């Protein structure tokens, strides 16, 4: 049975083609989002990261993590989340939100030094004008090796390419569980909790294109650069991004915000 993909329907809008089911219902039938509020859950996040960043892709040295849990100096001031596969209970994907911490003036972000100077002058000025305590970096977004194998995308840490599709015969249904959207839902939950109004990130070009197809568009996107593989830096105001999704793809907005339950705070400098 061929894998279903919303990107191969003769150019129709997938929300209007009648081929798709309710995104939120479809996602929730296969997956659940968990913000890691306990040491046990945080360790599960680190275990997925170890497999992806130390074993599969060798971005980090596995010898530095004898407990097989990848972590770094930014984790103590980060919020973490994971997505589980409901039927198996397996951890499918993880993400962290690096926060400014208790002393924002002395807290850098992982991508800041290598990437921000490569972005446009307008983007750099916008970042500089935003209170640092309200900025967070979307970081360590990764999909487990087993799930990437099912996606046939072992070469991507996020399991995303331009052809990404996924078929699952559970209950006789085919599905495209939008893992990137689920991770964004987790990011939004953490952002609401920590009063984050702006996001920065470094993402694979294919992932940015996939998100754009779903109405998720960053305000500022920089050039392709080498940063743990080919990546593009991005920066956006969370509220404007979420409002743009509502205009372009209300079905995606419903999934990410849980029908308006989680909405980003309004920037203080507006």
C-alpha positions as CSV (number, residue, x, y, z in Angstrom):
1,X,0.0,0.0,0.0
2,X,1.6,3.4,-1.0
3,X,2.3,5.9,1.7
4,X,-0.2,8.7,1.8
5,X,1.3,12.2,1.4
6,X,-0.6,15.5,1.3
7,X,2.0,16.9,-1.1
8,X,0.9,14.6,-4.0
9,X,-2.8,15.5,-4.6
10,X,-2.5,17.4,-8.0
11,X,-1.8,20.7,-6.3
12,X,-5.0,20.8,-4.3
13,X,-5.1,22.3,-0.8
14,X,-5.0,19.3,1.4
15,X,-7.5,20.8,3.8
16,X,-10.0,21.1,0.9
17,X,-9.3,17.9,-1.0
18,X,-11.4,15.6,1.2
19,X,-8.4,13.2,1.4
20,X,-7.2,14.3,4.9
21,X,-8.8,13.7,8.2
22,X,-8.9,16.2,11.1
23,X,-5.2,16.9,11.8
24,X,-5.7,17.1,15.6
25,X,-7.7,13.9,15.8
26,X,-5.3,12.1,13.5
27,X,-2.3,13.2,15.4
28,X,-3.8,12.4,18.8
29,X,-4.9,9.0,17.6
30,X,-1.2,8.0,17.2
31,X,0.8,10.3,19.5
32,X,0.8,12.3,22.7
33,X,2.8,15.3,23.7
34,X,4.6,15.4,27.0
35,X,6.4,18.3,28.5
36,X,9.3,16.8,30.6
37,X,8.5,18.0,34.1
38,X,10.2,15.1,35.9
39,X,13.8,13.8,36.0
40,X,12.6,10.5,34.5
41,X,11.1,12.3,31.4
42,X,14.1,14.5,31.0
43,X,16.3,11.4,31.0
44,X,14.1,9.9,28.2
45,X,14.7,13.1,26.2
46,X,18.5,12.8,26.7
47,X,18.4,9.1,25.7
48,X,16.8,9.9,22.3
49,X,19.3,12.7,21.8
50,X,22.2,10.4,22.6
51,X,21.0,7.9,19.9
52,X,20.5,10.6,17.3
53,X,23.4,13.0,18.0
54,X,26.1,10.6,19.3
55,X,25.4,7.3,17.5
56,X,23.4,7.9,14.3
57,X,24.9,11.2,13.2
58,X,28.1,11.5,15.4
59,X,27.7,15.2,16.0
60,X,28.8,14.6,19.6
61,X,31.4,12.2,21.1
62,X,29.5,9.2,22.7
63,X,32.5,8.7,25.0
64,X,31.6,11.9,26.8
65,X,28.2,10.3,27.9
66,X,28.8,6.9,29.6
67,X,25.3,7.0,30.8
68,X,24.1,7.1,27.2
69,X,22.2,10.4,27.8
70,X,23.4,13.4,25.7
71,X,23.3,16.7,27.5
72,X,25.2,19.9,27.6
73,X,25.6,23.2,29.5
74,X,22.4,24.7,28.1
75,X,20.1,22.0,29.5
76,X,19.8,23.2,33.1
77,X,18.2,26.4,31.7
78,X,16.1,24.7,29.1
79,X,12.6,23.3,28.9
80,X,12.2,19.8,27.3
81,X,9.4,17.9,25.7
82,X,8.9,14.6,23.9
83,X,6.3,12.9,21.7
84,X,5.3,9.4,22.4
85,X,3.7,6.8,20.2
86,X,0.5,5.9,22.0
87,X,0.3,2.2,21.1
88,X,3.9,1.3,22.0
89,X,4.7,4.0,24.5
90,X,8.0,4.7,22.6
91,X,9.6,8.1,22.6
92,X,9.3,9.2,19.0
93,X,10.7,12.8,18.9
94,X,12.2,15.3,21.3
95,X,12.9,19.1,21.4
96,X,14.2,21.6,23.9
97,X,13.6,25.3,24.4
98,X,16.8,27.0,25.6
99,X,15.8,29.9,27.9
100,X,17.7,33.0,28.8
101,X,17.9,31.9,32.4
102,X,18.2,33.8,35.6
103,X,20.7,36.3,34.2
104,X,19.7,37.1,30.6
105,X,22.4,39.6,30.1
106,X,25.1,36.9,30.5
107,X,23.2,34.1,28.9
108,X,24.0,33.3,25.3
109,X,22.1,30.9,23.0
110,X,23.7,28.0,21.2
111,X,23.2,29.4,17.7
112,X,23.9,33.0,18.6
113,X,27.7,33.2,17.9
114,X,27.8,31.0,14.8
115,X,24.6,32.1,13.1
116,X,23.1,35.4,14.0
117,X,25.8,37.5,12.2
118,X,24.9,35.6,9.0
119,X,21.3,36.9,9.0
120,X,20.1,40.2,7.5
121,X,20.7,43.5,9.3
122,X,17.0,43.8,9.9
123,X,16.9,40.4,11.6
124,X,19.9,41.3,13.8
125,X,18.4,44.6,14.8
126,X,15.1,42.9,15.7
127,X,16.8,40.3,17.8
128,X,18.9,43.0,19.6
129,X,15.7,45.0,20.3
130,X,13.9,42.1,21.8
131,X,14.2,41.6,25.6
132,X,16.4,38.5,26.0
133,X,14.3,37.1,28.8
134,X,11.5,36.7,26.3
135,X,13.6,34.9,23.6
136,X,14.2,31.2,23.5
137,X,16.1,29.0,21.0
138,X,14.3,25.9,19.6
139,X,17.1,23.4,19.8
140,X,17.9,19.6,19.8
141,X,14.8,18.8,17.7
142,X,15.3,15.1,16.8
143,X,13.3,12.1,15.7
144,X,14.2,8.6,17.1
145,X,16.2,6.2,14.9
146,X,13.4,3.7,14.8
147,X,10.8,6.2,13.7
148,X,13.2,7.7,11.1
149,X,13.6,4.2,9.7
150,X,9.9,3.9,9.3
151,X,10.0,7.2,7.5
152,X,12.8,5.9,5.3
153,X,14.7,9.1,6.3
154,X,17.6,7.8,8.3
155,X,19.9,10.6,7.1
156,X,17.9,13.4,8.7
157,X,18.0,14.1,12.4
158,X,14.4,15.3,12.2
159,X,13.2,12.6,9.8
160,X,12.1,15.3,7.3
161,X,12.9,15.7,3.7
162,X,10.8,17.1,0.8
163,X,9.3,13.6,0.2
164,X,8.6,12.7,3.8
165,X,5.5,10.5,4.2
166,X,4.6,7.8,6.6
167,X,2.1,4.9,6.4
168,X,0.9,3.0,9.4
169,X,-1.6,0.2,9.2
170,X,-2.9,0.5,12.8
171,X,-6.6,0.0,12.8
172,X,-6.5,-0.3,9.0
173,X,-5.8,3.4,8.7
174,X,-3.1,5.2,6.8
175,X,-1.7,8.3,8.5
176,X,0.8,11.1,8.1
177,X,1.6,12.0,11.7
178,X,3.0,15.5,11.4
179,X,5.9,15.2,13.8
180,X,7.2,18.6,13.2
181,X,3.8,20.1,14.0
182,X,3.6,18.0,17.2
183,X,7.0,19.4,18.2
184,X,5.8,22.9,17.5
185,X,2.8,22.2,19.7
186,X,5.2,21.2,22.5
187,X,7.3,24.3,21.9
188,X,4.2,26.5,22.2
189,X,3.2,24.9,25.5
190,X,6.6,25.5,27.0
191,X,6.7,29.0,25.6
192,X,3.4,29.9,27.3
193,X,4.7,28.5,30.6
194,X,7.9,30.5,30.4
195,X,6.6,33.7,28.9
196,X,8.5,33.4,25.7
197,X,7.5,35.8,22.9
198,X,10.2,35.2,20.3
199,X,11.8,32.1,18.9
200,X,15.2,31.5,17.2
201,X,16.2,28.3,15.5
202,X,18.6,26.6,13.1
203,X,16.7,24.1,10.9
204,X,17.2,21.9,8.0
205,X,16.0,23.6,4.7
206,X,13.7,20.7,4.0
207,X,12.1,21.1,7.4
208,X,11.5,24.8,6.9
209,X,9.9,24.0,3.6
210,X,7.7,21.4,5.1
211,X,6.6,23.8,7.9
212,X,5.8,26.5,5.3
213,X,3.5,24.1,3.5
214,X,1.6,23.8,6.7
215,X,1.4,27.6,7.1
216,X,4.3,27.8,9.6
217,X,6.4,30.8,8.4
218,X,9.2,32.5,10.2
219,X,9.6,36.3,10.0
220,X,13.3,36.2,9.3
221,X,15.2,33.3,7.7
222,X,18.9,33.5,7.0
223,X,21.1,31.7,4.3
224,X,22.0,28.1,4.2
225,X,25.1,27.4,6.2
226,X,27.1,24.5,7.7
227,X,26.0,24.0,11.3
228,X,25.8,20.3,12.2
229,X,24.9,19.8,8.5
230,X,23.3,22.3,6.2
231,X,21.0,24.5,8.2
232,X,19.2,27.9,7.9
233,X,19.0,30.3,10.9
234,X,15.5,31.7,11.6
235,X,13.9,34.2,14.0
236,X,10.2,35.1,14.6
237,X,7.7,36.6,16.9
238,X,5.7,33.7,18.3
239,X,2.3,35.5,18.2
240,X,2.7,36.6,14.6
241,X,3.7,33.1,13.5
242,X,0.7,31.5,15.3
243,X,-1.7,34.2,13.9
244,X,-0.3,33.5,10.4
245,X,-1.1,29.8,10.8
246,X,-4.6,30.7,11.9
247,X,-5.1,32.7,8.6
248,X,-3.5,30.1,6.3
249,X,-4.2,26.8,7.9
250,X,-6.8,26.8,10.7
251,X,-6.6,23.0,11.0
252,X,-2.9,23.3,11.8
253,X,-3.6,26.2,14.2
254,X,-6.1,23.9,16.0
255,X,-3.4,21.2,16.4
256,X,-0.6,23.5,17.5
257,X,-2.6,25.6,20.0
258,X,-5.0,22.8,21.1
259,X,-8.0,24.7,19.8
260,X,-6.8,28.0,21.3
261,X,-5.8,26.6,24.7
262,X,-2.2,27.6,24.3
263,X,-1.6,31.0,22.8
264,X,1.8,32.9,22.9
265,X,2.1,35.9,25.1
266,X,2.0,39.4,23.5
267,X,5.4,41.0,23.2
268,X,6.1,43.6,25.8
269,X,7.7,46.1,23.4
270,X,4.8,46.2,21.0
